[in-house]
Amino acid sequence: MTQAEIIEALLAFIALPDASEAEFEAMALKVFAYQFRNNEPYRRFALQRGRTPLSVRRWRDIPAVPITAFKDLTLSCSPPEQAERVFMTSGTTQGVRGRSYHPTLAVWKRSMLRNFRKRFMRGRERLRMGILFPDETELPNSSLATYLSLAKRECGTPDSETFINATGLDLDRLLPALERAEASGEPYALLGASYSFVPVLDALAASGRRFALPEGSLILDTGGFKGQSRELGPDEFYDGLAAAFGVPRSSCINMYGMTELSSQLYDDGNAVCPSVKSGPHWIRSRVVDPLTGVDLPEGERGVIVHHDLAHFNCVSAILTEDAGEIVPGGFKLLGRVDGEDSKGCSVAVAEFLAAARG
């Protein structure tokens, strides 16, 4: 398939109301064949594993690339210089940031909006939103900035606002906005990086203030704390959000996403932690032994692998550094890998780099 054909096929696939296992597998094999043909480092790795479009018959057998490889290699099916957008990881390893190249954002945007409307908007066409993260004009290489800007533009009301910019968090505008939202009686949505909420919680605690946002209000956080603020345990964090804003923990939704994917995964609230996360019909998640790549049984801790068909230009199968377990309805995220899992991921990275560089 050509680039235009794979894009057209994926846009149509994402637009489906759902997809069976067989339909996902058929599309996954087409995407693998496209990436095998056009992504040289990935082709070398797949060949080293004995995996080709002729030999792979199941989506679970498509070789997964360790996520840190995005920092070491250019993984792109099209010329990187022709990318419409390059998303870069926020963390650095010896000054190197992982990159995902997007020749078009059409698939990324279709993936984000269709899933966001279903999992966060919950049937509402628009919500008044407050965004606790810089927008995409300030951070054009941030997938989260683009995500939140798109959410605000396509699903927010005209009076939605962004409360963080280059100078930092604007509490002088945020607090009056929360007062107006509280008095309006209309549901309000507050969205941002997890660490962006911490200074707001601290400021409210210091002043003894609390809000009771109207029934139906929602909170979305994502990304953890990444050394940007003090660390909070999940229960402490969601208890704090519920107390500060009057939004029940069941309406505090965590989005799990990353630069190296084009789709996001959500839970249905955090009344109980760890929550169960799941994705739309164009992404599948497994939990594996990182050294062998073998699927682990339900309920057994291992390393999460995502197969995201929307991430068509780079590689769709990603071996993360996140620990988790498969459970009914999705998976539970159990933090970063450690111990034997961490050693296994390091070996997988070394094997990938050796094969990809020939």
C-alpha positions as CSV (number, residue, x, y, z in Angstrom):
1,M,0.0,0.0,0.0
2,T,1.1,3.6,-0.7
3,Q,1.1,6.2,2.1
4,A,-2.1,7.7,0.7
5,E,-3.8,4.3,0.7
6,I,-2.7,3.4,4.2
7,I,-4.0,6.7,5.5
8,E,-7.3,6.3,3.7
9,A,-7.7,2.8,5.1
10,L,-6.9,3.9,8.6
11,L,-9.2,6.8,8.6
12,A,-12.0,4.5,7.5
13,F,-11.1,1.9,10.1
14,I,-11.1,4.4,12.9
15,A,-14.5,5.7,11.8
16,L,-16.0,2.2,12.3
17,P,-18.3,1.9,15.3
18,D,-16.1,-1.1,16.5
19,A,-13.9,-3.8,15.1
20,S,-13.7,-7.5,15.8
21,E,-10.5,-9.3,16.6
22,A,-10.3,-10.6,13.0
23,E,-10.8,-7.1,11.5
24,F,-8.2,-5.6,13.8
25,E,-5.8,-8.4,12.8
26,A,-6.3,-7.8,9.1
27,M,-5.6,-4.1,9.5
28,A,-2.6,-4.6,11.8
29,L,-1.0,-6.9,9.2
30,K,-1.5,-4.3,6.5
31,V,0.2,-1.7,8.7
32,F,3.0,-4.1,9.5
33,A,3.6,-4.8,5.8
34,Y,3.7,-1.0,5.1
35,Q,6.2,-0.4,7.9
36,F,8.3,-3.4,7.0
37,R,8.7,-2.1,3.5
38,N,9.3,1.6,4.3
39,N,11.1,1.7,7.7
40,E,14.6,0.4,7.2
41,P,15.7,0.1,10.9
42,Y,12.4,-1.7,11.7
43,R,12.8,-4.0,8.7
44,R,16.3,-5.0,9.9
45,F,15.0,-5.7,13.4
46,A,12.0,-7.7,12.1
47,L,14.3,-9.8,9.8
48,Q,16.6,-10.5,12.7
49,R,13.6,-11.9,14.6
50,G,12.5,-13.9,11.6
51,R,9.3,-11.9,11.2
52,T,8.2,-10.7,7.8
53,P,4.8,-9.9,6.2
54,L,4.9,-13.4,4.7
55,S,5.6,-15.2,8.0
56,V,3.5,-13.2,10.4
57,R,-0.1,-14.2,10.6
58,R,-1.2,-12.8,13.9
59,W,-1.1,-9.3,15.2
60,R,0.4,-10.6,18.5
61,D,3.5,-11.8,16.5
62,I,4.3,-8.4,15.0
63,P,7.7,-7.5,16.6
64,A,7.5,-4.7,19.2
65,V,10.2,-2.0,19.3
66,P,11.5,-0.9,22.7
67,I,10.3,2.6,23.4
68,T,13.8,4.0,24.1
69,A,14.7,3.3,20.4
70,F,12.9,6.5,19.5
71,K,15.8,8.3,21.1
72,D,18.5,6.5,19.2
73,L,17.1,6.0,15.7
74,T,14.9,7.8,13.1
75,L,11.9,5.5,12.9
76,S,9.8,6.9,10.0
77,C,8.3,5.4,6.8
78,S,8.5,8.8,5.1
79,P,11.3,11.4,4.9
80,P,11.5,13.0,8.3
81,E,12.1,16.4,6.8
82,Q,8.7,16.2,5.1
83,A,6.8,15.7,8.4
84,E,3.8,18.0,9.1
85,R,4.6,17.7,12.8
86,V,7.4,16.1,14.9
87,F,6.4,15.3,18.5
88,M,9.2,15.0,21.0
89,T,9.4,13.4,24.4
90,S,9.6,15.7,27.4
91,G,12.3,13.7,29.1
92,T,15.9,13.6,28.0
93,T,18.5,10.9,28.0
94,Q,22.0,12.5,27.6
95,G,20.3,15.5,25.9
96,V,18.5,13.2,23.4
97,R,14.7,13.4,23.0
98,G,12.6,10.7,21.4
99,R,10.8,11.8,18.2
100,S,7.7,10.7,16.4
101,Y,7.3,11.9,12.8
102,H,3.9,12.6,11.4
103,P,3.7,13.2,7.6
104,T,0.1,14.3,8.3
105,L,-1.9,14.8,11.5
106,A,-5.1,13.6,9.9
107,V,-4.9,10.1,11.4
108,W,-3.6,11.4,14.8
109,K,-6.5,13.9,15.1
110,R,-9.1,11.4,14.0
111,S,-7.9,9.0,16.6
112,M,-7.7,11.6,19.4
113,L,-11.1,13.2,18.8
114,R,-13.1,10.0,18.2
115,N,-11.8,8.4,21.4
116,F,-11.9,11.6,23.5
117,R,-15.5,12.3,22.6
118,K,-16.5,8.7,23.6
119,R,-14.4,8.3,26.8
120,F,-14.2,11.8,28.2
121,M,-17.1,13.9,26.8
122,R,-19.5,11.1,27.6
123,G,-22.1,12.1,25.0
124,R,-21.8,15.8,25.4
125,E,-21.1,17.9,22.3
126,R,-19.2,20.6,24.2
127,L,-18.1,21.5,27.7
128,R,-16.7,24.7,29.2
129,M,-13.0,23.8,29.7
130,G,-10.1,25.1,31.8
131,I,-6.7,23.9,30.5
132,L,-3.7,23.5,32.8
133,F,-1.0,23.2,30.2
134,P,0.5,25.4,27.5
135,D,-1.1,25.3,24.1
136,E,0.4,24.0,20.8
137,T,1.5,27.4,19.7
138,E,3.9,27.6,22.7
139,L,4.9,23.9,22.6
140,P,4.5,22.8,19.0
141,N,6.5,19.6,19.6
142,S,4.4,18.4,22.5
143,S,1.8,15.8,21.7
144,L,0.0,16.7,25.0
145,A,-0.2,20.4,24.0
146,T,-1.6,19.5,20.7
147,Y,-4.1,17.0,22.4
148,L,-5.4,19.6,24.8
149,S,-5.5,22.4,22.2
150,L,-7.6,20.1,19.9
151,A,-9.9,19.1,22.8
152,K,-10.5,22.8,23.6
153,R,-11.0,23.8,20.0
154,E,-13.3,21.0,19.0
155,C,-15.1,20.1,22.2
156,G,-14.8,23.2,24.4
157,T,-17.3,26.1,24.5
158,P,-16.1,29.4,23.1
159,D,-15.4,30.7,26.7
160,S,-13.0,27.9,27.5
161,E,-9.6,29.1,28.7
162,T,-6.0,28.1,29.0
163,F,-4.4,29.0,32.4
164,I,-0.8,28.2,31.8
165,N,1.6,30.0,29.5
166,A,5.3,30.7,29.2
167,T,5.2,32.6,32.5
168,G,3.6,29.8,34.4
169,L,0.3,29.1,36.1
170,D,-2.1,32.1,36.1
171,L,-4.0,31.6,39.4
172,D,-5.3,35.2,39.2
173,R,-7.4,34.1,36.2
174,L,-8.1,30.5,37.2
175,L,-9.7,31.1,40.6
176,P,-12.3,33.6,39.3
177,A,-13.0,31.2,36.4
178,L,-13.7,28.4,38.9
179,E,-16.0,30.7,40.9
180,R,-18.0,31.5,37.8
181,A,-18.2,27.8,36.9
182,E,-19.4,27.0,40.4
183,A,-22.1,29.7,40.2
184,S,-23.2,28.8,36.7
185,G,-24.8,25.4,37.4
186,E,-23.3,24.1,34.1
187,P,-20.8,21.2,34.1
188,Y,-17.2,22.3,33.9
189,A,-14.1,20.3,32.8
190,L,-10.6,20.9,34.1
191,L,-7.8,19.2,32.1
192,G,-4.1,19.1,32.3
193,A,-0.9,17.3,33.2
194,S,-1.0,15.6,36.5
195,Y,1.8,17.8,37.9
196,S,-0.1,21.0,36.8
197,F,-2.8,20.3,39.4
198,V,-0.4,20.2,42.3
199,P,0.3,23.9,42.6
200,V,-3.4,24.6,42.3
201,L,-4.2,22.1,45.1
202,D,-1.4,23.7,47.2
203,A,-2.7,27.2,46.6
204,L,-6.2,26.3,47.5
205,A,-5.1,24.5,50.7
206,A,-2.9,27.5,51.7
207,S,-5.9,29.8,51.4
208,G,-8.5,27.4,52.8
209,R,-10.6,27.5,49.7
210,R,-12.7,24.8,48.1
211,F,-15.0,24.7,45.2
212,A,-18.2,22.7,44.5
213,L,-18.2,22.5,40.7
214,P,-21.7,21.7,39.3
215,E,-22.9,18.1,38.9
216,G,-21.5,16.5,35.8
217,S,-18.2,18.3,36.0
218,L,-15.1,16.3,35.0
219,I,-11.3,16.4,35.6
220,L,-8.7,14.9,33.3
221,D,-5.1,14.4,34.3
222,T,-2.3,12.7,32.5
223,G,1.4,12.1,32.6
224,G,2.3,11.7,36.3
225,F,4.6,14.1,38.0
226,K,8.0,13.7,36.3
227,G,9.9,15.6,38.9
228,Q,7.9,18.8,38.0
229,S,6.2,18.9,41.4
230,R,6.0,17.0,44.6
231,E,5.0,13.4,44.1
232,L,1.6,12.3,45.3
233,G,0.3,8.8,45.6
234,P,-2.8,8.0,43.5
235,D,-5.3,8.0,46.4
236,E,-3.9,11.1,47.9
237,F,-4.0,12.9,44.5
238,Y,-7.6,11.9,43.6
239,D,-8.8,12.6,47.2
240,G,-7.2,16.0,46.9
241,L,-9.0,16.7,43.5
242,A,-12.3,15.6,44.9
243,A,-12.0,17.8,48.0
244,A,-10.7,20.9,46.2
245,F,-13.2,20.9,43.3
246,G,-16.2,19.0,44.5
247,V,-15.8,16.5,41.7
248,P,-16.2,12.8,42.8
249,R,-13.3,10.5,42.1
250,S,-15.4,8.5,39.7
251,S,-15.4,11.7,37.5
252,C,-11.6,12.2,37.8
253,I,-10.3,10.5,34.6
254,N,-6.7,9.6,33.9
255,M,-5.5,9.6,30.3
256,Y,-2.6,7.3,29.5
257,G,-0.7,8.4,26.4
258,M,2.8,8.9,25.1
259,T,4.7,10.6,22.3
260,E,5.5,7.2,20.8
261,L,1.7,6.5,20.2
262,S,-1.0,8.2,18.2
263,S,-3.8,7.0,20.4
264,Q,-4.7,7.5,24.0
265,L,-6.1,5.1,26.6
266,Y,-8.5,6.0,29.4
267,D,-10.0,4.7,32.6
268,D,-13.6,5.4,33.6
269,G,-12.7,7.3,36.8
270,N,-10.6,6.7,39.8
271,A,-13.0,5.7,42.5
272,V,-10.6,2.8,43.0
273,C,-6.8,2.8,42.2
274,P,-5.2,1.4,40.3
275,S,-7.9,1.9,37.7
276,V,-8.6,-0.3,34.7
277,K,-7.5,1.4,31.4
278,S,-8.5,0.5,27.9
279,G,-8.3,1.9,24.4
280,P,-10.4,2.1,21.2
281,H,-10.8,-0.6,18.6
282,W,-7.7,0.5,16.7
283,I,-5.3,-0.2,19.6
284,R,-4.6,-3.5,21.5
285,S,-2.5,-3.9,24.6
286,R,-0.6,-7.0,25.9
287,V,1.5,-7.7,28.9
288,V,4.6,-9.7,28.1
289,D,7.9,-11.1,29.4
290,P,10.2,-8.3,28.1
291,L,13.0,-10.7,27.2
292,T,11.0,-13.3,25.3
293,G,8.0,-11.2,24.2
294,V,5.7,-14.0,25.3
295,D,2.2,-13.0,26.5
296,L,1.7,-13.4,30.2
297,P,-1.5,-14.8,31.7
298,E,-4.2,-12.5,33.0
299,G,-3.4,-11.1,36.4
300,E,0.4,-11.7,36.1
301,R,2.7,-8.6,36.2
302,G,4.9,-7.9,33.2
303,V,5.7,-5.1,30.7
304,I,3.0,-3.5,28.6
305,V,3.1,-3.7,24.8
306,H,0.8,-1.5,22.7
307,H,-0.2,-2.1,19.1
308,D,-1.5,1.2,17.9
309,L,-2.5,1.1,14.3
310,A,-2.9,4.9,14.2
311,H,0.9,5.3,14.7
312,F,1.4,4.1,11.1
313,N,4.4,6.2,10.1
314,C,6.8,5.1,12.8
315,V,6.1,1.6,14.3
316,S,2.8,0.5,15.7
317,A,4.0,-2.1,18.1
318,I,5.8,-0.6,21.1
319,L,7.4,-2.3,24.1
320,T,7.0,0.3,26.9
321,E,8.8,0.6,30.2
322,D,5.5,0.5,32.1
323,A,4.6,-2.5,34.3
324,G,1.1,-3.8,34.2
325,E,-1.3,-6.7,34.2
326,I,-4.1,-7.7,32.0
327,V,-7.5,-7.7,33.8
328,P,-11.1,-8.0,32.6
329,G,-11.9,-4.9,30.5
330,G,-8.3,-3.8,29.9
331,F,-5.2,-3.5,31.9
332,K,-3.9,-2.0,35.2
333,L,-0.9,0.3,35.1
334,L,1.5,-0.6,38.0
335,G,4.3,1.9,37.6
336,R,7.6,1.7,35.9
337,V,9.4,-1.5,35.3
338,D,12.0,-2.6,37.9
339,G,14.0,-5.7,38.8
340,E,14.0,-8.5,36.2
341,D,11.6,-6.6,34.0
342,S,14.0,-3.7,33.9
343,K,16.9,-6.0,33.0
344,G,14.7,-7.6,30.3
345,C,13.8,-4.3,28.8
346,S,17.5,-3.3,28.7
347,V,18.4,-6.5,26.8
348,A,15.5,-5.9,24.4
349,V,16.8,-2.4,23.7
350,A,20.3,-3.7,23.0
351,E,19.0,-6.4,20.7
352,F,16.9,-4.0,18.8
353,L,19.7,-1.4,18.3
354,A,22.2,-4.1,17.2
355,A,19.7,-5.5,14.6
356,A,18.4,-2.1,13.4
357,R,21.9,-0.7,12.8
358,G,22.9,-3.8,11.0
